[in-house]
Amino acid sequence: MALTMTRNMTRWIIIVASFIIISLILWNTYVFFQHFKEEERTKMENWSFALETFMESDDDDAEIEVTSRIMESNTTTPMILLDTDNNINSIRNIDTTTVNNPKLYIEKLKTTFESENTPIQVVANGQLFNTLYYGNSPLLNKLKYYPLALLVIIFLFAAVAYFFYKSSKTAEQNKLWTGMAKETAHQIGTPLSSLVGWTEILRSEQVKPEYLSEIEKDITRLQTITDRFSKIGSVPTLEHTDIVKETIESYDYLKSRSSKLIDFEITAPDHVMMVNLNRQLYSWTIENLVKNAIDAMKGKGQLKITIDNDSKFVKIKVSDTGKGISKQHFNTIFQPGYTSKKRGWGLGLSLAKRIIEDYHDGKIKVLHSEVGKGTTMQISLKLLS
């Protein structure tokens, strides 16, 4: 308990520390961006001041040289200089050679620049001569998207960490459930062996054969259940098996031990259909589907199993006249823990999905369902040629 609390505390400390570090990085990036933007503004104000000085100059060669150098020093920031009639006086650091309509392109840039930075007015001798529109330099634009790129990287890192944590937790839970299942199989084995012995004693006591036959069927069923639990956590062995025969056997056993209020029916072909199958796990799947159907009908209704096929797959359908499933839950019902019953672990359909899709490379789905009218579940398995 203490170890678990320590681990949880460590995780929260790491999460909080990571959040603080990320926040500081983003804040410093924002501050640097704003500072760099102010530097760009100062540079453009100096450029406009140099232009004003140049326009007011009285042919002082040294002064003209200084202002010219300042004006020529801008090699990165894109700018548009317009006169009072909105005619273009000059442009810098803007490539118009690759556009079809340079004038329209400049107009769009002017609107963009105006949204990025406040235009600077060029005033000489107290008179407005020009208006300077300038945009962000390439470096500033790259810096603007840096926080977004950083957030994407952080998101991807968090997603990887989350999936790693989730998968490790799932693996730990699977290991626990596997251990419990194998221990259950081991525990059932002892009284089961005793029951076999008592059956032999009853036979020697001349008990009616039909009684012994039913007891032996239940013992065989318990042995099958024990075998199922012992196989959890290991890769099951698949054998060439007649799916029709196996389905009918599971159907007969479940019918004989279900309420007489359930009207059972099976439609199966009279020829063999061979598939790769683990008999114990497949019968477990059919049992889960049938029991779910009986629960959905609250112990009274019609239950039908149909076996048919196309050129590649055999399809086993289990239909009931129960309460049905809303379409939004067609996939949810296969998730571990999902159940509509007050009592239940919600593992039956999740287990069935794992058996059919992971171990048998097949498909299981809700073929059709209507609330208040019933549900049809379908298993698809590949036929052997």
C-alpha positions as CSV (number, residue, x, y, z in Angstrom):
1,M,0.0,0.0,0.0
2,A,2.8,2.4,1.0
3,L,4.7,1.5,-2.1
4,T,1.7,2.2,-4.3
5,M,1.2,5.6,-2.6
6,T,4.9,6.4,-3.1
7,R,4.6,5.6,-6.8
8,N,1.5,7.7,-7.3
9,M,3.1,10.6,-5.5
10,T,6.2,10.3,-7.7
11,R,4.0,10.3,-10.8
12,W,2.2,13.4,-9.7
13,I,5.5,15.2,-8.8
14,I,6.8,14.4,-12.3
15,I,3.5,15.6,-14.0
16,V,3.5,18.9,-12.0
17,A,7.2,19.5,-12.6
18,S,6.8,18.8,-16.3
19,F,3.8,21.2,-16.4
20,I,5.9,24.0,-14.6
21,I,8.8,23.5,-17.0
22,I,6.6,23.6,-20.1
23,S,4.9,26.7,-18.8
24,L,8.2,28.4,-18.2
25,I,9.5,27.5,-21.7
26,L,6.3,28.8,-23.3
27,W,6.4,32.0,-21.3
28,N,10.1,32.7,-22.0
29,T,9.4,32.0,-25.7
30,Y,6.6,34.5,-25.7
31,V,8.7,37.1,-23.9
32,F,11.6,36.6,-26.4
33,F,9.1,36.9,-29.3
34,Q,7.8,40.2,-28.0
35,H,11.3,41.5,-27.3
36,F,12.4,40.6,-30.8
37,K,9.3,42.2,-32.2
38,E,10.1,45.4,-30.4
39,E,13.6,45.2,-31.8
40,E,12.1,45.0,-35.3
41,R,10.0,48.0,-34.5
42,T,13.0,50.0,-33.4
43,K,14.9,49.0,-36.5
44,M,12.0,50.2,-38.8
45,E,11.6,53.4,-36.8
46,N,15.3,54.1,-37.3
47,W,14.9,53.3,-41.0
48,S,12.0,55.8,-41.3
49,F,14.0,58.4,-39.3
50,A,16.9,57.9,-41.7
51,L,14.5,58.5,-44.6
52,E,13.1,61.7,-42.9
53,T,16.7,62.9,-42.4
54,F,17.6,62.1,-46.0
55,M,14.6,64.1,-47.2
56,E,15.4,67.1,-44.9
57,S,19.1,67.0,-45.7
58,D,20.8,70.0,-47.3
59,D,23.4,68.1,-49.4
60,D,25.7,67.2,-46.5
61,D,27.6,64.3,-48.0
62,A,28.5,62.7,-44.7
63,E,25.0,62.9,-43.4
64,I,23.6,61.5,-46.7
65,E,26.2,58.6,-46.5
66,V,25.1,57.7,-42.9
67,T,21.4,57.8,-43.7
68,S,21.9,55.8,-46.9
69,R,23.8,53.1,-45.0
70,I,21.0,52.9,-42.4
71,M,18.4,52.6,-45.2
72,E,20.4,49.9,-47.0
73,S,21.0,47.9,-43.8
74,N,17.5,46.4,-43.9
75,T,18.0,43.1,-45.7
76,T,15.4,41.0,-43.9
77,T,12.3,42.9,-42.9
78,P,9.8,43.1,-45.8
79,M,8.4,46.7,-46.2
80,I,6.2,48.8,-48.5
81,L,6.6,52.5,-48.7
82,L,3.5,54.4,-50.0
83,D,3.0,58.1,-50.7
84,T,0.0,60.1,-49.5
85,D,-2.0,58.9,-52.5
86,N,-1.3,55.3,-51.7
87,N,1.1,54.9,-54.6
88,I,4.0,52.6,-54.1
89,N,7.3,54.5,-53.7
90,S,9.4,51.5,-53.0
91,I,9.4,47.9,-51.7
92,R,12.2,46.0,-50.0
93,N,12.7,42.3,-49.3
94,I,9.6,41.3,-51.2
95,D,9.9,39.0,-54.3
96,T,7.3,39.9,-56.9
97,T,8.9,38.0,-59.8
98,T,7.0,34.8,-59.1
99,V,3.4,36.2,-58.9
100,N,1.0,36.9,-61.8
101,N,-0.3,40.2,-60.5
102,P,2.3,42.1,-58.5
103,K,0.0,45.0,-57.7
104,L,-2.7,42.8,-56.2
105,Y,0.0,40.9,-54.3
106,I,1.4,44.1,-52.8
107,E,-2.1,45.2,-51.8
108,K,-2.7,41.9,-49.9
109,L,0.7,42.2,-48.3
110,K,-0.1,45.7,-47.2
111,T,-3.2,44.5,-45.4
112,T,-1.3,41.7,-43.8
113,F,1.5,44.0,-42.7
114,E,-1.0,46.4,-41.2
115,S,-2.5,43.6,-39.1
116,E,1.0,42.5,-37.9
117,N,2.5,45.9,-37.1
118,T,1.3,49.5,-36.8
119,P,2.3,51.5,-39.9
120,I,5.0,54.3,-39.4
121,Q,4.4,57.7,-40.9
122,V,7.3,59.5,-42.5
123,V,7.2,63.2,-41.8
124,A,9.7,65.7,-43.2
125,N,9.7,69.4,-42.5
126,G,6.3,69.0,-40.7
127,Q,4.7,67.4,-43.7
128,L,3.5,63.8,-44.2
129,F,5.3,62.3,-47.2
130,N,5.0,58.6,-46.8
131,T,3.6,55.7,-44.8
132,L,5.8,52.7,-44.1
133,Y,4.1,49.3,-43.8
134,Y,6.3,46.4,-42.7
135,G,5.9,42.8,-41.8
136,N,7.6,40.3,-39.7
137,S,11.1,39.1,-40.7
138,P,11.5,35.4,-41.7
139,L,13.2,34.8,-38.4
140,L,10.4,36.3,-36.4
141,N,7.9,34.3,-38.4
142,K,9.7,31.1,-37.5
143,L,9.9,32.1,-33.9
144,K,6.1,32.8,-33.9
145,Y,5.5,29.1,-34.8
146,Y,8.0,27.8,-32.3
147,P,5.6,27.5,-29.4
148,L,3.1,25.6,-31.6
149,A,5.8,23.2,-32.7
150,L,6.9,22.8,-29.0
151,L,3.3,22.1,-28.0
152,V,3.0,19.4,-30.7
153,I,6.2,17.7,-29.5
154,I,5.0,17.9,-25.9
155,F,1.6,16.4,-26.9
156,L,3.3,13.6,-28.8
157,F,5.6,12.9,-25.9
158,A,2.6,12.9,-23.5
159,A,0.7,10.6,-25.8
160,V,3.6,8.1,-26.0
161,A,4.0,8.3,-22.2
162,Y,0.3,7.7,-21.7
163,F,0.1,4.7,-24.0
164,F,3.2,3.3,-22.4
165,Y,1.7,3.7,-19.0
166,K,-1.6,2.3,-20.1
167,S,-0.1,-0.7,-21.9
168,S,2.2,-1.5,-18.9
169,K,-0.8,-1.2,-16.5
170,T,-2.9,-3.5,-18.8
171,A,0.0,-6.0,-19.0
172,E,0.1,-5.9,-15.2
173,Q,-3.6,-6.5,-14.9
174,N,-3.5,-9.3,-17.5
175,K,-0.7,-11.0,-15.5
176,L,-2.8,-10.8,-12.4
177,W,-5.9,-12.2,-14.1
178,T,-3.9,-14.9,-15.7
179,G,-2.5,-15.9,-12.3
180,M,-5.9,-15.9,-10.8
181,A,-7.4,-18.0,-13.7
182,K,-4.6,-20.6,-13.4
183,E,-5.0,-20.7,-9.6
184,T,-8.8,-21.2,-10.0
185,A,-8.2,-24.1,-12.4
186,H,-5.8,-25.6,-9.9
187,Q,-8.3,-25.3,-7.1
188,I,-11.2,-26.8,-9.1
189,G,-9.0,-29.8,-10.0
190,T,-9.0,-31.2,-6.5
191,P,-12.8,-31.5,-5.8
192,L,-13.2,-32.5,-9.5
193,S,-11.0,-35.5,-9.0
194,S,-13.0,-36.3,-5.9
195,L,-16.3,-36.1,-7.8
196,V,-14.9,-38.6,-10.4
197,G,-14.2,-41.0,-7.5
198,W,-17.6,-40.6,-6.0
199,T,-19.2,-41.3,-9.4
200,E,-17.4,-44.6,-9.5
201,I,-18.7,-45.4,-6.0
202,L,-22.3,-44.5,-7.0
203,R,-21.9,-46.8,-10.1
204,S,-20.9,-49.7,-7.8
205,E,-24.0,-48.9,-5.7
206,Q,-26.3,-49.7,-8.6
207,V,-27.5,-46.1,-9.0
208,K,-29.7,-45.5,-12.1
209,P,-27.5,-45.2,-15.2
210,E,-29.3,-42.1,-16.4
211,Y,-28.5,-40.3,-13.1
212,L,-24.8,-41.2,-13.5
213,S,-24.9,-40.1,-17.1
214,E,-26.1,-36.6,-16.2
215,I,-23.5,-36.3,-13.4
216,E,-20.8,-37.4,-15.8
217,K,-21.9,-34.7,-18.3
218,D,-21.5,-32.1,-15.6
219,I,-18.1,-33.5,-14.6
220,T,-17.0,-33.3,-18.2
221,R,-18.2,-29.8,-18.3
222,L,-16.3,-28.9,-15.2
223,Q,-13.2,-30.4,-16.7
224,T,-13.8,-28.3,-19.8
225,I,-14.1,-25.2,-17.7
226,T,-10.9,-26.1,-15.8
227,D,-9.1,-26.6,-19.1
228,R,-10.4,-23.1,-20.3
229,F,-9.0,-21.4,-17.2
230,S,-5.7,-23.2,-17.4
231,K,-5.3,-21.9,-21.0
232,I,-5.7,-18.2,-20.2
233,G,-2.4,-16.4,-20.7
234,S,-1.0,-19.0,-23.2
235,V,-1.5,-19.3,-26.9
236,P,-4.2,-22.0,-27.6
237,T,-3.6,-24.9,-29.9
238,L,-5.9,-24.8,-33.0
239,E,-7.0,-28.0,-34.7
240,H,-8.9,-28.9,-37.9
241,T,-12.4,-29.2,-36.5
242,D,-15.9,-29.5,-37.9
243,I,-17.5,-26.2,-36.7
244,V,-21.0,-27.6,-37.3
245,K,-20.5,-30.6,-34.9
246,E,-18.9,-28.4,-32.2
247,T,-21.7,-25.8,-32.4
248,I,-24.4,-28.4,-32.1
249,E,-22.7,-30.1,-29.1
250,S,-22.5,-26.7,-27.3
251,Y,-26.2,-26.0,-28.3
252,D,-27.4,-29.3,-27.0
253,Y,-25.6,-28.9,-23.6
254,L,-26.9,-25.4,-23.1
255,K,-30.4,-26.3,-24.1
256,S,-30.7,-29.2,-21.7
257,R,-29.6,-26.9,-18.8
258,S,-31.6,-23.8,-19.6
259,S,-35.1,-22.8,-18.6
260,K,-38.0,-24.5,-20.5
261,L,-39.3,-21.0,-21.1
262,I,-36.6,-20.5,-23.7
263,D,-37.6,-21.7,-27.1
264,F,-34.4,-23.0,-28.6
265,E,-33.9,-23.5,-32.3
266,I,-30.9,-24.4,-34.5
267,T,-30.4,-24.3,-38.2
268,A,-27.3,-26.1,-39.4
269,P,-26.2,-27.6,-42.7
270,D,-25.9,-31.4,-42.9
271,H,-22.3,-31.3,-44.3
272,V,-19.0,-30.8,-42.6
273,M,-17.4,-27.3,-42.4
274,M,-13.8,-27.5,-41.3
275,V,-12.0,-24.6,-39.6
276,N,-9.0,-24.1,-37.4
277,L,-10.5,-24.2,-33.9
278,N,-9.8,-24.6,-30.2
279,R,-12.8,-26.6,-29.1
280,Q,-12.8,-25.5,-25.4
281,L,-12.4,-21.8,-26.2
282,Y,-15.0,-21.9,-29.0
283,S,-17.6,-23.6,-26.7
284,W,-16.9,-20.9,-24.1
285,T,-17.7,-18.2,-26.7
286,I,-21.0,-19.9,-27.7
287,E,-21.8,-20.3,-24.0
288,N,-21.2,-16.6,-23.4
289,L,-23.3,-15.5,-26.3
290,V,-26.2,-17.8,-25.4
291,K,-26.1,-16.8,-21.7
292,N,-26.1,-13.1,-22.7
293,A,-29.1,-13.7,-25.0
294,I,-31.0,-15.5,-22.2
295,D,-30.2,-12.6,-19.8
296,A,-31.4,-10.1,-22.4
297,M,-34.7,-12.0,-22.6
298,K,-35.0,-12.2,-18.8
299,G,-35.3,-16.0,-19.1
300,K,-38.2,-16.1,-21.5
301,G,-38.2,-15.9,-25.3
302,Q,-36.9,-17.4,-28.6
303,L,-33.2,-18.1,-29.1
304,K,-32.0,-19.3,-32.5
305,I,-28.5,-20.4,-33.7
306,T,-27.9,-20.4,-37.4
307,I,-24.9,-21.7,-39.3
308,D,-24.3,-20.8,-42.9
309,N,-21.4,-19.9,-45.1
310,D,-20.1,-18.1,-48.2
311,S,-17.1,-19.1,-50.3
312,K,-14.5,-18.2,-47.6
313,F,-16.2,-17.9,-44.2
314,V,-18.5,-19.8,-42.0
315,K,-20.9,-17.6,-40.1
316,I,-22.5,-18.5,-36.8
317,K,-25.4,-16.3,-35.7
318,V,-27.0,-16.2,-32.3
319,S,-30.4,-14.4,-32.3
320,D,-32.7,-13.6,-29.4
321,T,-35.9,-11.7,-28.8
322,G,-34.6,-9.7,-25.9
323,K,-34.3,-6.0,-25.0
324,G,-31.9,-5.2,-27.9
325,I,-28.9,-2.9,-28.0
326,S,-28.8,0.7,-29.2
327,K,-26.6,1.3,-32.2
328,Q,-24.2,3.6,-30.3
329,H,-23.3,0.6,-28.0
330,F,-22.5,-1.9,-30.8
331,N,-18.8,-1.6,-30.2
332,T,-18.9,-0.6,-26.5
333,I,-20.4,-3.9,-25.5
334,F,-17.1,-5.6,-26.3
335,Q,-15.1,-3.4,-24.0
336,P,-14.0,-5.0,-20.6
337,G,-16.2,-3.9,-17.8
338,Y,-19.2,-2.9,-19.9
339,T,-22.4,-4.5,-18.6
340,S,-26.1,-3.7,-18.5
341,K,-26.7,-6.1,-15.6
342,K,-26.8,-5.0,-11.9
343,R,-24.5,-8.0,-11.2
344,G,-21.7,-8.9,-13.5
345,W,-18.1,-8.2,-14.4
346,G,-18.7,-7.2,-18.0
347,L,-16.1,-9.7,-19.3
348,G,-18.1,-12.2,-21.3
349,L,-18.2,-10.4,-24.6
350,S,-14.8,-9.0,-24.2
351,L,-13.5,-12.5,-23.7
352,A,-15.5,-13.7,-26.7
353,K,-14.0,-11.0,-28.9
354,R,-10.5,-11.9,-27.7
355,I,-11.0,-15.6,-28.4
356,I,-12.5,-15.2,-31.8
357,E,-10.4,-12.3,-33.2
358,D,-7.0,-12.7,-31.4
359,Y,-6.8,-16.5,-31.2
360,H,-8.8,-17.6,-34.2
361,D,-8.3,-14.6,-36.6
362,G,-12.0,-14.3,-37.0
363,K,-14.6,-11.6,-36.5
364,I,-17.4,-11.1,-34.0
365,K,-19.9,-8.3,-34.2
366,V,-23.5,-7.2,-33.6
367,L,-25.0,-8.1,-36.9
368,H,-28.4,-6.5,-36.1
369,S,-30.2,-5.2,-33.1
370,E,-33.4,-3.2,-32.4
371,V,-34.3,-1.9,-29.0
372,G,-37.2,-3.9,-27.6
373,K,-37.1,-6.5,-30.3
374,G,-33.9,-8.4,-30.1
375,T,-30.3,-8.9,-31.2
376,T,-28.3,-11.0,-33.6
377,M,-24.6,-11.6,-32.9
378,Q,-22.4,-13.0,-35.6
379,I,-19.1,-15.0,-35.5
380,S,-17.1,-15.3,-38.8
381,L,-14.4,-17.9,-39.1
382,K,-12.3,-18.7,-42.2
383,L,-13.1,-22.0,-43.8
384,L,-10.4,-24.5,-44.6
385,S,-10.1,-25.2,-48.3
